[in-house]
Amino acid sequence: MSTPSCKFIFKILVLLQVLLFDNSIIGLAQTIENYNVSVVNNYRQYGEMDKAEVYIDKWIKSIENEGKPNSIKLVAPLIWKGRIIKEKQEYTRAIQYFEKAIDIIDKSAGWMYPDYIIATNYLLLIYLRLGDDVNVDVYISLIETLEKNTIGVNTTYNVHTLFNKGLIEVERKNYSIADDYFLEAISVARSIVSPFNYLRDYSIIEVHRAKLYNNQGQFDKSIAILIDLERELKQYDLSKSVVAARLLIVLSDTYVLSQKFAKAIETYQKAEKTAIEVYGKKSIALANVWIRASEVNFQISNLPKVKDLLIKGITIYEKNGVRDQIYQKAKLQLASMYLYTGHYAQSKKILEEVEHSIDHYGTNYIYYLSVKVRQLKFQDKFIYSEFDLLELSTRLRNNYYEYIYSYLVCSKLTIEFNLTYDRIHRAEQYLEEYKNIIEKFTVKSNLVNLFQALILKAKGQNNEALEFLNLVSDKISEDYSEYNVSLIQVKYFKAEIYKIQNKPFKVIELCDEIEEIAIRNEFAATETFRLKAKLFKAQELIELNQLDSAKSQLEELSKITVGIPIIETRILSQLAYLYALEDNWSKAETLIVKATNQRMLFYDDVFKKLSQEEKVMYLRSTRSVFAIFDAMIFLRGEKSSSKMIEQCYNIEIRYRNLLKNEAILSKQKLNLLEDYSLESGFSNYLEKLNALRSRIAAISYMTEAQRDSLHINPVEEIDRVRNLEKSLLSAANTFVAADQDNLDITWKYIQANLGEHDVVVDIVRIKDYKENNSKYFALILNKNSTAPQLIALGYAKYLDKVMYAEYQNSLHIKEGIYTLNSSSSNVYDTYWKPIKQAIEESNVTPHRIFVSPHGIYSLININTLKNPKTNKYVLMEDYIFLVSNTLNITSEYKLENIENKRALMIGNPSFSVSKKSKKITLQERTNLGYKEGEKEMFELYDLPGTALEIENVEKQLLKNNWDVTVLLGEEAREEELINLNYSPSVIHIATHGFFDNTINAEYNFINKRLLKSGLYFSEIKANNDSNIQYRYNNGTDGILTAYEVRSLNLDSTELVVLSACQTENITSIDDDGISALLFAFNVAGAKSVIMSLWNVDDYATQQLMTTFYKKWLICKDRDQAFREAQVERMEDSLYNDPYFWGGFVLIN
């Protein structure tokens, strides 16, 4: 029986038209021939429920023998039968008896027969208990109408009705209203029945009232109600009654919630004894006691007992053929226990079983999500869980007390997730929310100190973090025991800090303690933290040069099949490094190649569901295997085997070059989804996503005061963008065939695309084992190579600092100003000579040298290096072809046939400042929203020379029948690019650019590399408080960040020219060695980008650009045209210094 039928509801309407029925109470028959209800109640009083059921069966049989299947005599015993079964907690079986009673009433006495009220009340009670989707208001309306028009409201029938109304309000979280109904029901019952009958039949309402207080975190009130009731039951010899059994379970639960675990254990033992006496050893009720008792045993780390209780409880359910919500929750608890103890296969199996039957709107879905997220974490797929965590926290909102432990687990997972992926500000914000909620609890959680410790640890405040971790461990040991499972993670976090502090003996001591706790709690050998601790210990033994002990530990670990590639590959890679230290390079290389291959296969699977930003985050947080691979390359350098060098190139392709391609592919997928949405008449979600991104960029460059005036939370804004982007990308994946996502690409793929006279040079930067030092290497490849060649270029500190300063000096650059200094031969010998020699020794005469720069090589122009032997620049000796991605190299040479002859030229934005340094007055600072001492965000000056540059380029294009749009001065606005509804073949932008890693650094939400660089436009001069809301709503503030650039649709754009940008600011590199603006324009669709490496003389820039466009429009080869333009400028005696002609690079 679910929602009442039309016939059933229609009776309510009919009822209003009938005369009032007799007000006398027609209760359940008290005596039927030789069968007496007092016998049933006697059985109930002493918990002999099976005997009561047998007695009622005989009663029913005696009536059925009379040959009247629909006799009204059957109603009373059927209702009693359902009631007994309900009290045995076999709810599904009880339904059939209440439904049969109602059916008989319908067919005999009519639906106004008062027993209809009691049967319907019981039926509604069960539906509420099972969480069935029924229209409870219709049921209550029917019951109240029957009471009003038949027996009245001052009856025991009304007690049931008030009780049900209270339960309904509990489900609706209207706790105050629910309590009023419970109190009224108690008052009515006590006024019309004896104390004994009240306690036996109606005091269960007080038990539910105690549960109501538990839902509100008022555990002391709950305990007081239950203890008083327990005393009354004992006084009236009802200690073995159904109510007493239920009371003990709820009292035990309350002790658990209030963290009085010793009391909880004691009370559960009493509940178990009572349940056996009342219900029997094979009863569902006993199973429920065991299932509930498992929770307190989990809290005190008695995990073997947890497993035993859950399996016993689940077995009884299965033998009775019951699969209700309690059974489902018990399965989830067992899955959770298996997760904690490292039995991941068993946990996964249970979770998959439950997944097929889980009700997404039921109470167990919260437990399901909690277990699912933890499983993803243990499988090192934590990054998948963001949506699940968001859904979990949303469902828990306003239900904190009812699901207190789920909320605690959710809080811990959410903070760990944000810290894992470098969202410290988000973790801090969540901690504040958590504190506000937990303060309302009677129970004070130790997690506050743990969360604080984790945040401090993430911020590098390790001593402070240790203090909090010590508080946590002391409290756990005091409240539970020194072997509580919660201590495992706390000790592991402490070990991580001691590792940073270079205290290996402390680390080893903690790892041994973790192992002891794991053994005592019967953790599987595959449990994650147990494995990590052993691995940690092995690493410290290596640091102490105890290689034999370390090797023994690692070899033992390598024999364990974990089923989690992240951990297995970490073990293999660490063992490989140990063999390398022992100079056993054959074993070392075999293991490290195996480990990196397995890790790459794992990434192939994981990456399919991640956004571009998440891929970068995931690589950074799980790079340990590749870090060890790099350390081995660092150790052996050019002596590395061919197998290692090949793998080095493969890794470079996959996780630098391929990530760029993946970003482009992701954007193409989103564009396809956008087309589909528009065709289907749905909203343009991609347009919304891009608008949200622009808002993020806008608030990133507001002052704190300005953001406060908008009453927005920057962290929540970024969360919105991330969630929408991720969901759209997941949907967009359905538009792409599986083979398009194939990441199985090696160096041979690049070689196959080379011509006979082509050479590829990939610059890589490799760190040592402790990541204190780095070296540059070049990976060189040609058409006939049997394997890539590895060439050592030198220590990064030397190339990045000493030689870069000398490079700037050789170009006569000092703080961006042209000066006359002598050039240096060291620069060529350091940066290019080793590469050139290797190419010459390969017996290839290259026509093109494709160079993919990395690190410092992104900040120098190789063409400007002068060969001291020939006194010629590289520009004149080698054809350098710069590429951002070697995957797109092709041997085919084709002249450019540009059909889309549209160009957009933007320059000389109106900044209204004619000198280089902008001094802001006190009044201007106030208008801009700055606080005292707050750093100014920008210093800008006008660029009048760029207007002439654009005018000259425009003339060249117009001569060749191009459609040219020119935006100068006030018209040079960011919104013109943001709202661009076509893709010009050429976009030429002459304005200031920037890369600033310190802008608003105090706001941790600005940690995206693409937000740190960009271009300035005219709107920026109007950025004051009067247009804050406009800037936020439209996302246009005159600052076009790389974060916004990648959202532009430039699929038909052949060339982007970034001219007159500020020196190294625009091309500064982040940790990934990627110029953010270059990357962003590539993702947007631009085929090539010309950008500056330093400030160049206005006239020299005008001449270079004019010459370039003139030659390009003739030869239709942008690389050749750019090269020839630089040569022509170099041959001009006034501008032959590379400072003038070498300040720009063209990157494909």
HUNORPE-V606186 format. One record per residue. N is the residue number from 1. RES is the residue in one letter. D_FIRST is the distance of its C-alpha to the first C-alpha in Angstrom with 1 decimal. Layout:
BEGIN
<<N;RES;D_FIRST> <N;RES;D_FIRST>>
END
This chain:
BEGIN
<<1;M;0.0> <2;S;3.8> <3;T;6.8> <4;P;7.5> <5;S;9.1> <6;C;12.9> <7;K;13.4> <8;F;11.5> <9;I;13.6> <10;F;16.6> <11;K;16.8> <12;I;17.9> <13;L;20.7> <14;V;21.7> <15;L;21.8> <16;L;24.6> <17;Q;26.7> <18;V;26.7> <19;L;29.2> <20;L;28.5> <21;F;27.3> <22;D;29.4> <23;N;29.4> <24;S;29.7> <25;I;27.2> <26;I;25.4> <27;G;24.0> <28;L;22.8> <29;A;25.4> <30;Q;28.1> <31;T;29.8> <32;I;28.8> <33;E;31.9> <34;N;32.9> <35;Y;29.8> <36;N;29.9> <37;V;27.5> <38;S;30.5> <39;V;30.6> <40;V;27.1> <41;N;28.1> <42;N;31.4> <43;Y;29.7> <44;R;27.6> <45;Q;30.8> <46;Y;32.4> <47;G;29.6> <48;E;29.5> <49;M;25.7> <50;D;26.0> <51;K;28.2> <52;A;25.8> <53;E;23.1> <54;V;25.7> <55;Y;26.8> <56;I;23.4> <57;D;23.0> <58;K;26.3> <59;W;25.4> <60;I;22.3> <61;K;24.7> <62;S;27.4> <63;I;25.2> <64;E;23.9> <65;N;27.6> <66;E;28.3> <67;G;26.8> <68;K;24.2> <69;P;20.7> <70;N;19.2> <71;S;21.7> <72;I;20.9> <73;K;22.7> <74;L;19.7> <75;V;17.7> <76;A;19.9> <77;P;20.1> <78;L;16.4> <79;I;15.9> <80;W;18.9> <81;K;17.8> <82;G;14.6> <83;R;17.0> <84;I;19.6> <85;I;17.4> <86;K;16.1> <87;E;19.8> <88;K;20.6> <89;Q;18.4> <90;E;16.3> <91;Y;13.1> <92;T;11.0> <93;R;12.5> <94;A;12.1> <95;I;8.3> <96;Q;8.9> <97;Y;11.6> <98;F;10.2> <99;E;7.5> <100;K;10.7> <101;A;12.8> <102;I;11.1> <103;D;11.3> <104;I;14.9> <105;I;15.8> <106;D;14.8> <107;K;17.0> <108;S;19.8> <109;A;20.8> <110;G;18.8> <111;W;16.4> <112;M;19.4> <113;Y;19.8> <114;P;20.0> <115;D;17.9> <116;Y;15.0> <117;I;16.0> <118;I;16.1> <119;A;12.9> <120;T;11.1> <121;N;13.5> <122;Y;12.8> <123;L;9.1> <124;L;10.3> <125;L;13.0> <126;I;11.2> <127;Y;9.3> <128;L;12.9> <129;R;14.4> <130;L;12.7> <131;G;13.3> <132;D;10.0> <133;D;10.5> <134;V;9.0> <135;N;11.5> <136;V;12.7> <137;D;15.5> <138;V;13.7> <139;Y;12.1> <140;I;15.6> <141;S;17.3> <142;L;15.6> <143;I;16.4> <144;E;19.9> <145;T;20.6> <146;L;19.8> <147;E;22.0> <148;K;24.8> <149;N;24.9> <150;T;24.7> <151;I;25.6> <152;G;26.7> <153;V;26.2> <154;N;28.7> <155;T;26.5> <156;T;24.7> <157;Y;21.4> <158;N;22.5> <159;V;23.3> <160;H;19.6> <161;T;19.0> <162;L;21.9> <163;F;20.9> <164;N;17.5> <165;K;19.5> <166;G;21.9> <167;L;19.4> <168;I;18.2> <169;E;21.9> <170;V;22.5> <171;E;20.1> <172;R;22.0> <173;K;25.3> <174;N;26.5> <175;Y;27.9> <176;S;30.3> <177;I;27.8> <178;A;25.4> <179;D;28.5> <180;D;29.3> <181;Y;25.9> <182;F;26.3> <183;L;29.8> <184;E;29.0> <185;A;26.3> <186;I;29.0> <187;S;31.6> <188;V;29.7> <189;A;28.9> <190;R;32.5> <191;S;33.8> <192;I;32.2> <193;V;31.9> <194;S;34.5> <195;P;35.1> <196;F;34.1> <197;N;30.7> <198;Y;30.1> <199;L;30.8> <200;R;28.8> <201;D;25.6> <202;Y;25.7> <203;S;28.0> <204;I;25.1> <205;I;25.0> <206;E;28.5> <207;V;27.5> <208;H;25.0> <209;R;27.8> <210;A;30.0> <211;K;27.5> <212;L;27.7> <213;Y;31.4> <214;N;31.2> <215;N;29.3> <216;Q;32.3> <217;G;34.9> <218;Q;36.1> <219;F;36.2> <220;D;39.0> <221;K;37.1> <222;S;34.1> <223;I;36.5> <224;A;38.2> <225;I;35.0> <226;L;33.9> <227;I;37.5> <228;D;37.9> <229;L;34.6> <230;E;35.7> <231;R;38.9> <232;E;37.4> <233;L;35.1> <234;K;38.2> <235;Q;40.1> <236;Y;37.7> <237;D;37.5> <238;L;33.9> <239;S;34.8> <240;K;32.7> <241;S;29.6> <242;V;26.2> <243;V;27.1> <244;A;30.4> <245;A;28.9> <246;R;26.5> <247;L;29.5> <248;L;31.7> <249;I;29.4> <250;V;29.1> <251;L;32.9> <252;S;33.6> <253;D;31.6> <254;T;33.6> <255;Y;36.9> <256;V;36.0> <257;L;35.3> <258;S;38.6> <259;Q;40.4> <260;K;41.5> <261;F;40.9> <262;A;43.0> <263;K;41.1> <264;A;37.8> <265;I;39.0> <266;E;40.2> <267;T;37.0> <268;Y;34.8> <269;Q;37.1> <270;K;36.5> <271;A;32.7> <272;E;32.9> <273;K;35.0> <274;T;32.7> <275;A;29.6> <276;I;31.5> <277;E;32.5> <278;V;29.2> <279;Y;26.8> <280;G;29.1> <281;K;30.5> <282;K;27.6> <283;S;24.8> <284;I;22.5> <285;A;23.9> <286;L;27.4> <287;A;26.4> <288;N;25.2> <289;V;28.6> <290;W;30.4> <291;I;28.5> <292;R;29.3> <293;A;32.8> <294;S;33.4> <295;E;33.5> <296;V;36.4> <297;N;38.2> <298;F;37.9> <299;Q;39.5> <300;I;42.4> <301;S;42.8> <302;N;42.1> <303;L;40.5> <304;P;41.0> <305;K;39.1> <306;V;36.3> <307;K;36.0> <308;D;36.1> <309;L;33.4> <310;L;31.0> <311;I;31.6> <312;K;31.1> <313;G;27.8> <314;I;26.5> <315;T;27.7> <316;I;25.8> <317;Y;22.6> <318;E;23.4> <319;K;24.5> <320;N;21.3> <321;G;19.4> <322;V;17.6> <323;R;17.7> <324;D;16.2> <325;Q;18.0> <326;I;20.6> <327;Y;21.5> <328;Q;21.8> <329;K;24.0> <330;A;26.1> <331;K;26.8> <332;L;27.9> <333;Q;30.1> <334;L;31.7> <335;A;32.3> <336;S;33.9> <337;M;36.1> <338;Y;37.3> <339;L;38.3> <340;Y;40.3> <341;T;42.1> <342;G;42.8> <343;H;40.7> <344;Y;39.6> <345;A;38.7> <346;Q;36.1> <347;S;34.7> <348;K;34.5> <349;K;32.7> <350;I;30.0> <351;L;29.6> <352;E;29.3> <353;E;26.5> <354;V;24.5> <355;E;25.3> <356;H;23.2> <357;S;19.9> <358;I;20.6> <359;D;18.5> <360;H;21.3> <361;Y;19.6> <362;G;18.6> <363;T;20.9> <364;N;22.3> <365;Y;23.7> <366;I;26.6> <367;Y;27.5> <368;Y;27.3> <369;L;29.7> <370;S;32.0> <371;V;32.4> <372;K;32.8> <373;V;35.6> <374;R;37.4> <375;Q;37.2> <376;L;38.8> <377;K;41.4> <378;F;42.4> <379;Q;42.6> <380;D;45.0> <381;K;42.7> <382;F;42.1> <383;I;43.1> <384;Y;39.9> <385;S;37.8> <386;E;38.8> <387;F;35.7> <388;D;33.5> <389;L;35.5> <390;L;35.2> <391;E;31.4> <392;L;31.2> <393;S;33.5> <394;T;31.7> <395;R;28.3> <396;L;30.2> <397;R;31.8> <398;N;31.0> <399;N;29.1> <400;Y;32.3> <401;Y;31.9> <402;E;28.3> <403;Y;29.4> <404;I;33.1> <405;Y;34.0> <406;S;32.2> <407;Y;34.3> <408;L;37.4> <409;V;36.9> <410;C;36.2> <411;S;39.3> <412;K;41.5> <413;L;40.3> <414;T;40.8> <415;I;44.3> <416;E;45.3> <417;F;44.1> <418;N;46.2> <419;L;49.2> <420;T;49.0> <421;Y;49.4> <422;D;52.0> <423;R;50.0> <424;I;51.5> <425;H;51.2> <426;R;47.5> <427;A;47.2> <428;E;49.3> <429;Q;47.2> <430;Y;44.0> <431;L;45.8> <432;E;46.6> <433;E;43.0> <434;Y;42.0> <435;K;44.7> <436;N;43.5> <437;I;40.0> <438;I;41.0> <439;E;43.5> <440;K;40.6> <441;F;39.4> <442;T;40.6> <443;V;41.1> <444;K;43.9> <445;S;43.4> <446;N;46.3> <447;L;45.1> <448;V;47.1> <449;N;50.3> <450;L;49.1> <451;F;48.0> <452;Q;51.4> <453;A;53.2> <454;L;51.5> <455;I;52.4> <456;L;55.9> <457;K;56.2> <458;A;55.1> <459;K;57.8> <460;G;60.5> <461;Q;60.9> <462;N;60.9> <463;N;62.7> <464;E;60.4> <465;A;57.4> <466;L;58.8> <467;E;59.0> <468;F;55.4> <469;L;54.4> <470;N;56.6> <471;L;54.8> <472;V;51.4> <473;S;52.7> <474;D;54.4> <475;K;51.3> <476;I;49.0> <477;S;51.7> <478;E;52.0> <479;D;48.3> <480;Y;47.2> <481;S;50.0> <482;E;52.5> <483;Y;50.4> <484;N;47.1> <485;V;45.7> <486;S;45.7> <487;L;49.4> <488;I;49.5> <489;Q;48.8> <490;V;51.0> <491;K;53.9> <492;Y;53.5> <493;F;53.7> <494;K;56.8> <495;A;58.3> <496;E;57.8> <497;I;59.9> <498;Y;62.5> <499;K;62.8> <500;I;63.6> <501;Q;66.1> <502;N;67.7> <503;K;67.2> <504;P;66.5> <505;F;66.9> <506;K;64.2> <507;V;61.9> <508;I;62.5> <509;E;62.1> <510;L;58.6> <511;C;57.6> <512;D;58.6> <513;E;56.6> <514;I;53.5> <515;E;54.0> <516;E;54.3> <517;I;51.0> <518;A;49.3> <519;I;50.8> <520;R;49.8> <521;N;46.2> <522;E;46.1> <523;F;45.8> <524;A;46.0> <525;A;49.3> <526;T;47.6> <527;E;46.2> <528;T;47.2> <529;F;49.1> <530;R;50.7> <531;L;52.0> <532;K;53.1> <533;A;55.0> <534;K;56.8> <535;L;57.6> <536;F;58.8> <537;K;61.0> <538;A;62.5> <539;Q;63.3> <540;E;65.1> <541;L;67.0> <542;I;68.2> <543;E;69.4> <544;L;71.3> <545;N;72.8> <546;Q;71.3> <547;L;70.6> <548;D;70.4> <549;S;67.7> <550;A;65.8> <551;K;66.1> <552;S;64.9> <553;Q;61.8> <554;L;61.0> <555;E;61.6> <556;E;59.2> <557;L;56.6> <558;S;57.2> <559;K;56.2> <560;I;52.7> <561;T;50.0> <562;V;47.8> <563;G;45.9> <564;I;46.5> <565;P;49.3> <566;I;50.3> <567;I;51.2> <568;E;52.6> <569;T;54.9> <570;R;56.1> <571;I;57.1> <572;L;59.0> <573;S;60.7> <574;Q;61.9> <575;L;63.3> <576;A;65.0> <577;Y;66.7> <578;L;67.9> <579;Y;69.5> <580;A;71.1> <581;L;72.6> <582;E;74.0> <583;D;75.4> <584;N;73.3> <585;W;72.5> <586;S;71.5> <587;K;68.6> <588;A;67.8> <589;E;67.6> <590;T;65.5> <591;L;62.9> <592;I;62.8> <593;V;62.5> <594;K;59.6> <595;A;57.9> <596;T;58.4> <597;N;57.2> <598;Q;54.0> <599;R;53.5> <600;M;54.0> <601;L;51.5> <602;F;48.9> <603;Y;49.8> <604;D;49.4> <605;D;45.7> <606;V;45.1> <607;F;47.0> <608;K;44.7> <609;K;42.2> <610;L;44.7> <611;S;46.5> <612;Q;50.3> <613;E;50.5> <614;E;48.1> <615;K;50.2> <616;V;53.3> <617;M;51.6> <618;Y;50.1> <619;L;53.5> <620;R;55.2> <621;S;52.9> <622;T;53.0> <623;R;56.6> <624;S;58.0> <625;V;58.5> <626;F;60.4> <627;A;62.3> <628;I;63.6> <629;F;64.5> <630;D;66.5> <631;A;68.1> <632;M;69.3> <633;I;70.7> <634;F;72.3> <635;L;74.0> <636;R;75.4> <637;G;75.7> <638;E;77.7> <639;K;78.0> <640;S;74.3> <641;S;73.7> <642;S;72.8> <643;K;69.4> <644;M;68.8> <645;I;70.3> <646;E;68.1> <647;Q;65.1> <648;C;66.3> <649;Y;66.5> <650;N;63.1> <651;I;61.5> <652;E;63.4> <653;I;62.2> <654;R;58.5> <655;Y;58.2> <656;R;60.7> <657;N;61.3> <658;L;58.0> <659;L;56.1> <660;K;58.1> <661;N;57.1> <662;E;53.5> <663;A;53.6> <664;I;55.0> <665;L;52.4> <666;S;49.6> <667;K;51.1> <668;Q;51.4> <669;K;47.7> <670;L;46.8> <671;N;49.1> <672;L;47.2> <673;L;43.9> <674;E;45.5> <675;D;46.7> <676;Y;43.2> <677;S;41.6> <678;L;44.2> <679;E;43.9> <680;S;40.2> <681;G;40.6> <682;F;39.2> <683;S;40.9> <684;N;44.0> <685;Y;42.7> <686;L;46.0> <687;E;47.9> <688;K;45.7> <689;L;46.3> <690;N;50.0> <691;A;50.1> <692;L;48.3> <693;R;50.9> <694;S;53.7> <695;R;52.3> <696;I;52.3> <697;A;55.9> <698;A;56.9> <699;I;55.6> <700;S;57.2> <701;Y;60.6> <702;M;60.0> <703;T;61.4> <704;E;59.2> <705;A;60.0> <706;Q;59.1> <707;R;55.7> <708;D;55.1> <709;S;55.9> <710;L;53.0> <711;H;50.5> <712;I;49.0> <713;N;48.2> <714;P;50.0> <715;V;47.9> <716;E;44.6> <717;E;46.4> <718;I;47.3> <719;D;43.7> <720;R;42.5> <721;V;45.0> <722;R;44.3> <723;N;40.5> <724;L;40.9> <725;E;43.7> <726;K;41.8> <727;S;38.6> <728;L;40.9> <729;L;42.8> <730;S;39.8> <731;A;38.7> <732;A;42.4> <733;N;42.7> <734;T;40.8> <735;F;43.9> <736;V;46.3> <737;A;46.9> <738;A;46.7> <739;D;50.5> <740;Q;51.2> <741;D;49.8> <742;N;51.9> <743;L;53.8> <744;D;55.9> <745;I;59.3> <746;T;62.6> <747;W;66.2> <748;K;66.9> <749;Y;64.8> <750;I;67.2> <751;Q;70.2> <752;A;69.3> <753;N;69.4> <754;L;72.9> <755;G;76.1> <756;E;79.2> <757;H;80.7> <758;D;77.6> <759;V;76.9> <760;V;73.8> <761;V;74.1> <762;D;71.0> <763;I;71.8> <764;V;69.6> <765;R;69.7> <766;I;69.2> <767;K;68.7> <768;D;69.9> <769;Y;67.7> <770;K;67.8> <771;E;67.5> <772;N;70.6> <773;N;72.7> <774;S;72.1> <775;K;74.2> <776;Y;74.3> <777;F;74.4> <778;A;74.7> <779;L;72.9> <780;I;75.1> <781;L;74.3> <782;N;76.2> <783;K;75.8> <784;N;77.6> <785;S;76.3> <786;T;75.2> <787;A;73.2> <788;P;73.0> <789;Q;75.9> <790;L;75.3> <791;I;78.0> <792;A;78.3> <793;L;79.1> <794;G;79.4> <795;Y;77.7> <796;A;75.4> <797;K;77.1> <798;Y;80.4> <799;L;79.1> <800;D;76.8> <801;K;79.3> <802;V;82.9> <803;M;83.1> <804;Y;80.9> <805;A;83.3> <806;E;86.2> <807;Y;84.5> <808;Q;84.2> <809;N;87.8> <810;S;88.9> <811;L;87.4> <812;H;89.3> <813;I;86.1> <814;K;86.1> <815;E;83.3> <816;G;82.8> <817;I;86.4> <818;Y;88.8> <819;T;91.7> <820;L;94.5> <821;N;94.1> <822;S;95.0> <823;S;92.5> <824;S;91.5> <825;S;91.5> <826;N;89.1> <827;V;86.2> <828;Y;86.6> <829;D;87.4> <830;T;84.2> <831;Y;81.6> <832;W;82.8> <833;K;85.6> <834;P;83.6> <835;I;81.2> <836;K;84.2> <837;Q;86.0> <838;A;83.0> <839;I;82.7> <840;E;86.4> <841;E;86.3> <842;S;83.5> <843;N;86.1> <844;V;84.1> <845;T;85.7> <846;P;82.7> <847;H;82.4> <848;R;79.3> <849;I;78.0> <850;F;74.4> <851;V;73.8> <852;S;70.3> <853;P;71.3> <854;H;69.6> <855;G;70.4> <856;I;74.0> <857;Y;74.6> <858;S;72.3> <859;L;74.8> <860;I;78.0> <861;N;79.3> <862;I;80.6> <863;N;82.9> <864;T;84.8> <865;L;85.9> <866;K;89.6> <867;N;91.0> <868;P;94.0> <869;K;95.8> <870;T;95.6> <871;N;95.3> <872;K;92.6> <873;Y;89.1> <874;V;86.2> <875;L;85.6> <876;M;88.8> <877;E;88.3> <878;D;84.7> <879;Y;82.1> <880;I;79.2> <881;F;75.9> <882;L;73.3> <883;V;69.7> <884;S;66.6> <885;N;64.9> <886;T;66.7> <887;L;63.8> <888;N;64.8> <889;I;68.5> <890;T;69.7> <891;S;73.1> <892;E;73.0> <893;Y;75.3> <894;K;74.5> <895;L;76.1> <896;E;73.7> <897;N;73.0> <898;I;71.4> <899;E;70.2> <900;N;68.4> <901;K;71.5> <902;R;69.8> <903;A;70.7> <904;L;69.6> <905;M;72.3> <906;I;71.5> <907;G;74.2> <908;N;76.2> <909;P;73.2> <910;S;74.4> <911;F;74.3> <912;S;77.3> <913;V;79.0> <914;S;82.3> <915;K;82.9> <916;K;81.1> <917;S;79.9> <918;K;77.8> <919;K;78.5> <920;I;75.8> <921;T;77.1> <922;L;75.5> <923;Q;74.2> <924;E;72.8> <925;R;71.1> <926;T;69.5> <927;N;68.4> <928;L;66.9> <929;G;64.8> <930;Y;66.7> <931;K;66.8> <932;E;70.0> <933;G;70.9> <934;E;68.1> <935;K;69.3> <936;E;70.0> <937;M;67.9> <938;F;70.4> <939;E;74.1> <940;L;74.7> <941;Y;77.8> <942;D;78.4> <943;L;79.2> <944;P;81.7> <945;G;82.9> <946;T;79.6> <947;A;80.1> <948;L;83.2> <949;E;81.4> <950;I;78.6> <951;E;81.2> <952;N;83.1> <953;V;80.0> <954;E;79.0> <955;K;82.4> <956;Q;82.0> <957;L;78.6> <958;L;79.7> <959;K;82.7> <960;N;80.4> <961;N;78.3> <962;W;75.3> <963;D;73.0> <964;V;73.4> <965;T;71.6> <966;V;73.4> <967;L;72.0> <968;L;74.6> <969;G;74.9> <970;E;72.3> <971;E;70.5> <972;A;70.0> <973;R;66.5> <974;E;63.5> <975;E;61.2> <976;E;63.2> <977;L;62.0> <978;I;58.5> <979;N;58.0> <980;L;60.0> <981;N;58.3> <982;Y;60.6> <983;S;62.1> <984;P;65.9> <985;S;67.9> <986;V;69.8> <987;I;68.8> <988;H;71.8> <989;I;71.1> <990;A;74.1> <991;T;72.9> <992;H;72.5> <993;G;70.0> <994;F;68.9> <995;F;67.3> <996;D;66.9> <997;N;65.1> <998;T;65.7> <999;I;64.4> <1000;N;62.0> <1001;A;61.8> <1002;E;60.6> <1003;Y;57.2> <1004;N;55.5> <1005;F;53.1> <1006;I;56.1> <1007;N;56.3> <1008;K;55.9> <1009;R;59.1> <1010;L;58.5> <1011;L;58.5> <1012;K;61.9> <1013;S;64.0> <1014;G;64.5> <1015;L;66.7> <1016;Y;67.9> <1017;F;68.1> <1018;S;69.5> <1019;E;66.5> <1020;I;67.1> <1021;K;70.0> <1022;A;67.7> <1023;N;65.2> <1024;N;65.4> <1025;D;63.1> <1026;S;63.2> <1027;N;61.2> <1028;I;58.9> <1029;Q;55.7> <1030;Y;57.1> <1031;R;57.8> <1032;Y;54.3> <1033;N;52.5> <1034;N;54.7> <1035;G;55.3> <1036;T;59.0> <1037;D;61.6> <1038;G;64.5> <1039;I;63.4> <1040;L;62.0> <1041;T;60.6> <1042;A;60.2> <1043;Y;56.5> <1044;E;56.5> <1045;V;58.9> <1046;R;56.6> <1047;S;54.2> <1048;L;56.9> <1049;N;56.8> <1050;L;60.2> <1051;D;59.5> <1052;S;62.7> <1053;T;64.9> <1054;E;67.7> <1055;L;69.4> <1056;V;68.8> <1057;V;71.9> <1058;L;71.7> <1059;S;75.1> <1060;A;76.8> <1061;C;74.1> <1062;Q;75.1> <1063;T;76.6> <1064;E;74.4> <1065;N;71.6> <1066;I;69.8> <1067;T;70.3> <1068;S;69.6> <1069;I;67.3> <1070;D;64.3> <1071;D;63.5> <1072;D;62.4> <1073;G;65.8> <1074;I;64.2> <1075;S;65.7> <1076;A;62.7> <1077;L;64.0> <1078;L;65.1> <1079;F;61.7> <1080;A;59.9> <1081;F;62.1> <1082;N;61.6> <1083;V;57.8> <1084;A;58.1> <1085;G;59.9> <1086;A;63.6> <1087;K;65.7> <1088;S;68.6> <1089;V;69.4> <1090;I;72.8> <1091;M;72.9> <1092;S;75.6> <1093;L;76.4> <1094;W;78.7> <1095;N;80.2> <1096;V;82.7> <1097;D;85.6> <1098;D;84.5> <1099;Y;87.3> <1100;A;86.7> <1101;T;83.0> <1102;Q;83.9> <1103;Q;86.3> <1104;L;84.0> <1105;M;81.1> <1106;T;83.4> <1107;T;84.9> <1108;F;81.6> <1109;Y;80.1> <1110;K;83.4> <1111;K;83.5> <1112;W;79.8> <1113;L;80.0> <1114;I;82.9> <1115;C;81.9> <1116;K;78.1> <1117;D;77.6> <1118;R;76.4> <1119;D;77.3> <1120;Q;80.8> <1121;A;81.3> <1122;F;80.3> <1123;R;82.5> <1124;E;85.4> <1125;A;84.9> <1126;Q;85.2> <1127;V;88.3> <1128;E;89.9> <1129;R;89.3> <1130;M;90.6> <1131;E;93.8> <1132;D;94.4> <1133;S;96.9> <1134;L;95.6> <1135;Y;92.0> <1136;N;92.4> <1137;D;91.0> <1138;P;87.4> <1139;Y;86.3> <1140;F;86.7> <1141;W;85.4> <1142;G;83.0> <1143;G;80.7> <1144;F;78.1> <1145;V;76.2> <1146;L;74.2> <1147;I;71.1> <1148;N;69.1>>
END
